[in-house]
Amino acid sequence: MIKMIHSYWAYLVLIVLILAVVNAILGLTSKKKFEAKDVRISLFALIASHIQLIIGFISYYMSSFYETMRGIGMGEVMKNSELRKLLVEHPLMMIISIILITIGFSKHKKKTTDLAKFKTISIFYTIALIIILGMIPWNLWFSN
C-alpha cells in the first residue's frame, strides 16, 4: 500500500516541480515581477517533495528489497546493479534533489530582485528535476 502511495504521489511531485521550473524560467526570461503565486508554486513543490521523501523512507524500510539487503549484506547489493539502484542510488539522489529544492527555496527568499529570485528557483529546481527524472526506476514504475 505504501509503495503505491509513493508511486502515485511521485506523479504529483513531478507535475508540481515541472510547473515550478517552467514558471521560474518563464518569469526569468520575461523579466516579470515575482508575486505571491510564484512563491506558492515553489512552496508547493517544496512541500510535495518533502512529503514524498517521508513516504519514500517509510516505503524503503518496509520493502522486500530492504529485507533482501539485510539478508545478503551491503557488499552483495553493491555488486548487483538493480539492487544498488533501488537501495542506494535512488534514495541518495532523491535526498540530494530534495536538499537542492530546499536550498533553492531558502536562497530565493534572501534575494532582493525579482530576476534573482526566479534565477535561483530556476537553477536549483531544474537540477533537482533532472536528478529526479534520472533516478526514477521507470521499469518498476510502469510495471505497477
C-alpha positions, 0 to 999 in steps of 0.5 A: 500500500505504501509503495503505491502511495509513493508511486502515485504521489511521485506523479504529483511531485513531478507535475508540481516541480515541472510547473515550478521550473517552467514558471521560474524560467518563464518569469526569468526570461520575461523579466516579470515581477515575482508575486505571491503565486510564484512563491506558492508554486515553489512552496508547493513543490517544496512541500510535495517533495518533502512529503514524498521523501517521508513516504519514500523512507517509510516505503524503503524500510518496509520493502522486500528489497530492504529485507533482501539487503539485510539478508545478503549484506551491503557488499552483495547489493553493491555488486548487483546493479538493480539492487544498488539502484533501488537501495542506494542510488535512488534514495541518495539522489532523491535526498540530494534533489530534495536538499537542492529544492530546499536550498533553492527555496531558502536562497530565493527568499534572501534575494532582493530582485525579482530576476534573482529570485526566479534565477535561483528557483530556476537553477536549483529546481531544474537540477533537482528535476533532472536528478529526479527524472534520472533516478526514477526506476521507470521499469518498476514504475510502469510495471505497477 
